[in-house]
Amino acid sequence: MINKSIKFLALGGVVWLCAEYLEGVTVTHYTAALIAAIVLALVNSLVRPLLALITLPITLISFGLFSFVLTAFMVEITDYFVSGLHIDSFWWALLLGVIVSTANSILEHLIKKPKKSLNSTSTTYTDYEEIP
Protein backbone atom coordinates (compact mmCIF):
# COMPACT_ATOMS: atom_id res chain seq x y z
CA MET A 1 0.00 0.00 0.00
CA ILE A 2 2.83 2.39 0.77
CA ASN A 3 4.34 1.68 -2.65
CA LYS A 4 1.09 2.77 -4.34
CA SER A 5 1.10 5.98 -2.30
CA ILE A 6 4.69 6.73 -3.25
CA LYS A 7 3.91 5.97 -6.88
CA PHE A 8 0.88 8.29 -6.96
CA LEU A 9 2.84 11.08 -5.28
CA ALA A 10 5.66 10.68 -7.78
CA LEU A 11 3.29 10.59 -10.76
CA GLY A 12 1.55 13.67 -9.40
CA GLY A 13 4.97 15.30 -9.36
CA VAL A 14 5.54 14.23 -12.96
CA VAL A 15 2.22 15.78 -14.01
CA TRP A 16 3.15 18.94 -12.09
CA LEU A 17 6.57 19.12 -13.75
CA CYS A 18 5.01 18.59 -17.17
CA ALA A 19 2.66 21.48 -16.46
CA GLU A 20 5.65 23.63 -15.53
CA TYR A 21 7.67 22.85 -18.67
CA LEU A 22 5.05 22.10 -21.35
CA GLU A 23 3.18 25.19 -22.42
CA GLY A 24 0.08 23.25 -23.52
CA VAL A 25 -0.48 21.62 -20.12
CA THR A 26 -1.81 23.67 -17.19
CA VAL A 27 -2.31 22.52 -13.60
CA THR A 28 -3.73 24.93 -11.03
CA HIS A 29 -2.10 23.39 -7.94
CA TYR A 30 -0.29 20.26 -6.83
CA THR A 31 -3.39 18.55 -5.46
CA ALA A 32 -4.95 18.82 -8.93
CA ALA A 33 -1.85 17.11 -10.34
CA LEU A 34 -2.14 14.37 -7.70
CA ILE A 35 -5.85 13.91 -8.43
CA ALA A 36 -5.03 13.83 -12.15
CA ALA A 37 -2.51 11.03 -11.56
CA ILE A 38 -5.08 9.02 -9.60
CA VAL A 39 -7.85 9.62 -12.16
CA LEU A 40 -5.48 8.71 -15.00
CA ALA A 41 -4.66 5.44 -13.24
CA LEU A 42 -8.38 4.70 -12.81
CA VAL A 43 -9.17 5.56 -16.43
CA ASN A 44 -6.28 3.40 -17.63
CA SER A 45 -7.49 0.53 -15.47
CA LEU A 46 -11.20 0.71 -16.29
CA VAL A 47 -11.70 2.32 -19.71
CA ARG A 48 -8.52 1.54 -21.64
CA PRO A 49 -8.88 -2.28 -21.72
CA LEU A 50 -12.33 -1.97 -23.26
CA LEU A 51 -11.18 0.57 -25.84
CA ALA A 52 -8.07 -1.48 -26.59
CA LEU A 53 -10.27 -4.47 -27.33
CA ILE A 54 -12.62 -2.47 -29.53
CA THR A 55 -9.78 -0.84 -31.47
CA LEU A 56 -7.66 -3.99 -31.77
CA PRO A 57 -8.05 -4.23 -35.57
CA ILE A 58 -6.90 -0.63 -36.05
CA THR A 59 -4.00 -1.21 -33.66
CA LEU A 60 -2.91 -4.31 -35.56
CA ILE A 61 -3.16 -2.56 -38.94
CA SER A 62 -1.10 0.37 -37.64
CA PHE A 63 1.48 -1.98 -36.07
CA GLY A 64 0.63 -0.72 -32.58
CA LEU A 65 0.91 2.99 -33.28
CA PHE A 66 -2.78 3.49 -32.56
CA SER A 67 -2.01 2.73 -28.90
CA PHE A 68 -0.50 6.23 -28.74
CA VAL A 69 -3.87 7.62 -29.80
CA LEU A 70 -5.48 5.63 -26.98
CA THR A 71 -2.94 7.05 -24.54
CA ALA A 72 -3.77 10.60 -25.62
CA PHE A 73 -7.49 9.83 -25.39
CA MET A 74 -7.05 8.58 -21.80
CA VAL A 75 -5.31 11.85 -20.93
CA GLU A 76 -8.13 13.80 -22.58
CA ILE A 77 -10.68 11.87 -20.49
CA THR A 78 -8.64 12.71 -17.38
CA ASP A 79 -8.64 16.36 -18.44
CA TYR A 80 -12.44 16.22 -18.68
CA PHE A 81 -12.89 14.86 -15.14
CA VAL A 82 -10.21 16.87 -13.28
CA SER A 83 -11.12 20.54 -13.00
CA GLY A 84 -7.61 21.73 -12.12
CA LEU A 85 -6.03 20.20 -15.24
CA HIS A 86 -6.24 21.77 -18.68
CA ILE A 87 -4.68 20.40 -21.86
CA ASP A 88 -4.74 22.58 -24.98
CA SER A 89 -4.73 19.98 -27.76
CA PHE A 90 -4.49 16.33 -28.70
CA TRP A 91 -0.74 16.64 -29.28
CA TRP A 92 -0.10 17.99 -25.79
CA ALA A 93 -2.21 15.14 -24.42
CA LEU A 94 -0.14 12.68 -26.44
CA LEU A 95 3.12 14.14 -25.13
CA LEU A 96 1.87 14.18 -21.54
CA GLY A 97 0.64 10.60 -21.87
CA VAL A 98 3.97 9.37 -23.21
CA ILE A 99 5.91 11.16 -20.46
CA VAL A 100 3.63 9.87 -17.67
CA SER A 101 3.70 6.33 -19.10
CA THR A 102 7.49 6.40 -19.27
CA ALA A 103 7.73 7.72 -15.71
CA ASN A 104 5.28 5.05 -14.57
CA SER A 105 7.41 2.32 -16.14
CA ILE A 106 10.55 3.68 -14.48
CA LEU A 107 8.78 3.89 -11.11
CA GLU A 108 7.48 0.32 -11.47
CA HIS A 109 11.04 -0.83 -12.10
CA LEU A 110 12.41 1.07 -9.10
CA ILE A 111 9.66 0.20 -6.61
CA LYS A 112 9.00 -3.42 -7.56
CA LYS A 113 9.44 -6.00 -4.86
CA PRO A 114 12.28 -8.43 -5.41
CA LYS A 115 11.11 -11.88 -6.35
CA LYS A 116 11.96 -14.74 -4.08
CA SER A 117 14.65 -16.87 -5.64
CA LEU A 118 15.98 -20.22 -4.69
CA ASN A 119 19.35 -19.90 -3.15
CA SER A 120 21.62 -22.68 -4.36
CA THR A 121 23.59 -22.76 -1.10
CA SER A 122 20.52 -23.50 0.99
CA THR A 123 19.37 -26.54 -0.97
CA THR A 124 19.00 -29.54 1.28
CA TYR A 125 18.56 -33.11 0.22
CA THR A 126 17.07 -35.99 2.12
CA ASP A 127 19.16 -39.03 2.86
CA TYR A 128 18.17 -42.07 0.90
CA GLU A 129 19.80 -45.21 -0.30
CA GLU A 130 19.81 -46.26 -3.89
CA ILE A 131 18.17 -49.61 -4.58
CA PRO A 132 20.30 -51.86 -6.80
C-alpha positions as CSV (number, residue, x, y, z in Angstrom):
1,M,0.0,0.0,0.0
2,I,2.8,2.4,0.8
3,N,4.3,1.7,-2.6
4,K,1.1,2.8,-4.3
5,S,1.1,6.0,-2.3
6,I,4.7,6.7,-3.3
7,K,3.9,6.0,-6.9
8,F,0.9,8.3,-7.0
9,L,2.8,11.1,-5.3
10,A,5.7,10.7,-7.8
11,L,3.3,10.6,-10.8
12,G,1.6,13.7,-9.4
13,G,5.0,15.3,-9.4
14,V,5.5,14.2,-13.0
15,V,2.2,15.8,-14.0
16,W,3.1,18.9,-12.1
17,L,6.6,19.1,-13.7
18,C,5.0,18.6,-17.2
19,A,2.7,21.5,-16.5
20,E,5.6,23.6,-15.5
21,Y,7.7,22.8,-18.7
22,L,5.1,22.1,-21.3
23,E,3.2,25.2,-22.4
24,G,0.1,23.3,-23.5
25,V,-0.5,21.6,-20.1
26,T,-1.8,23.7,-17.2
27,V,-2.3,22.5,-13.6
28,T,-3.7,24.9,-11.0
29,H,-2.1,23.4,-7.9
30,Y,-0.3,20.3,-6.8
31,T,-3.4,18.6,-5.5
32,A,-5.0,18.8,-8.9
33,A,-1.8,17.1,-10.3
34,L,-2.1,14.4,-7.7
35,I,-5.8,13.9,-8.4
36,A,-5.0,13.8,-12.2
37,A,-2.5,11.0,-11.6
38,I,-5.1,9.0,-9.6
39,V,-7.9,9.6,-12.2
40,L,-5.5,8.7,-15.0
41,A,-4.7,5.4,-13.2
42,L,-8.4,4.7,-12.8
43,V,-9.2,5.6,-16.4
44,N,-6.3,3.4,-17.6
45,S,-7.5,0.5,-15.5
46,L,-11.2,0.7,-16.3
47,V,-11.7,2.3,-19.7
48,R,-8.5,1.5,-21.6
49,P,-8.9,-2.3,-21.7
50,L,-12.3,-2.0,-23.3
51,L,-11.2,0.6,-25.8
52,A,-8.1,-1.5,-26.6
53,L,-10.3,-4.5,-27.3
54,I,-12.6,-2.5,-29.5
55,T,-9.8,-0.8,-31.5
56,L,-7.7,-4.0,-31.8
57,P,-8.0,-4.2,-35.6
58,I,-6.9,-0.6,-36.1
59,T,-4.0,-1.2,-33.7
60,L,-2.9,-4.3,-35.6
61,I,-3.2,-2.6,-38.9
62,S,-1.1,0.4,-37.6
63,F,1.5,-2.0,-36.1
64,G,0.6,-0.7,-32.6
65,L,0.9,3.0,-33.3
66,F,-2.8,3.5,-32.6
67,S,-2.0,2.7,-28.9
68,F,-0.5,6.2,-28.7
69,V,-3.9,7.6,-29.8
70,L,-5.5,5.6,-27.0
71,T,-2.9,7.0,-24.5
72,A,-3.8,10.6,-25.6
73,F,-7.5,9.8,-25.4
74,M,-7.1,8.6,-21.8
75,V,-5.3,11.8,-20.9
76,E,-8.1,13.8,-22.6
77,I,-10.7,11.9,-20.5
78,T,-8.6,12.7,-17.4
79,D,-8.6,16.4,-18.4
80,Y,-12.4,16.2,-18.7
81,F,-12.9,14.9,-15.1
82,V,-10.2,16.9,-13.3
83,S,-11.1,20.5,-13.0
84,G,-7.6,21.7,-12.1
85,L,-6.0,20.2,-15.2
86,H,-6.2,21.8,-18.7
87,I,-4.7,20.4,-21.9
88,D,-4.7,22.6,-25.0
89,S,-4.7,20.0,-27.8
90,F,-4.5,16.3,-28.7
91,W,-0.7,16.6,-29.3
92,W,-0.1,18.0,-25.8
93,A,-2.2,15.1,-24.4
94,L,-0.1,12.7,-26.4
95,L,3.1,14.1,-25.1
96,L,1.9,14.2,-21.5
97,G,0.6,10.6,-21.9
98,V,4.0,9.4,-23.2
99,I,5.9,11.2,-20.5
100,V,3.6,9.9,-17.7
101,S,3.7,6.3,-19.1
102,T,7.5,6.4,-19.3
103,A,7.7,7.7,-15.7
104,N,5.3,5.0,-14.6
105,S,7.4,2.3,-16.1
106,I,10.5,3.7,-14.5
107,L,8.8,3.9,-11.1
108,E,7.5,0.3,-11.5
109,H,11.0,-0.8,-12.1
110,L,12.4,1.1,-9.1
111,I,9.7,0.2,-6.6
112,K,9.0,-3.4,-7.6
113,K,9.4,-6.0,-4.9
114,P,12.3,-8.4,-5.4
115,K,11.1,-11.9,-6.3
116,K,12.0,-14.7,-4.1
117,S,14.6,-16.9,-5.6
118,L,16.0,-20.2,-4.7
119,N,19.4,-19.9,-3.1
120,S,21.6,-22.7,-4.4
121,T,23.6,-22.8,-1.1
122,S,20.5,-23.5,1.0
123,T,19.4,-26.5,-1.0
124,T,19.0,-29.5,1.3
125,Y,18.6,-33.1,0.2
126,T,17.1,-36.0,2.1
127,D,19.2,-39.0,2.9
128,Y,18.2,-42.1,0.9
129,E,19.8,-45.2,-0.3
130,E,19.8,-46.3,-3.9
131,I,18.2,-49.6,-4.6
132,P,20.3,-51.9,-6.8
